[in-house]
Amino acid sequence: MITEDNIYQHEFIGLETQIIHSSNPQFIGLNGIITNETKSMFTLNTRKGTKLIPKADNQWKFSLQNKDITIDGGKIEKRPFDRLGGKA
């Protein structure tokens, strides 16, 4: 189960998100479902199609268990494998 305490170590693919602050004003308010993740990018499926959005320089809002959680993109700018604690 994803909680505020473990969201940094959890899988983001499949979660709905919204950008609430960004260095690029065109990204503010953009929302959708994360369909892919790389070290520095999220792929969002939005109403207007698929968008590649950098993690850094954005604040991401996730709604979990009727609670909004805001994450600084710079703190999750890692490969998913590394962030999840995987070992080779």
Sequence and secondary structure as in RCSB ss.txt:
>XXXX:A:sequence
MITEDNIYQHEFIGLETQIIHSSNPQFIGLNGIITNETKSMFTLNTRKGTKLIPKADNQWKFSLQNKDITIDGGK
IEKRPFDRLGGKA
>XXXX:A:secstr
   TTTGGGS  TT EEEEEEESSTTTTT EEEEEEE SSEEEEEETTEEEEEESTTEEEEEEETTEEEEEEGGG
G S HHHHTT   
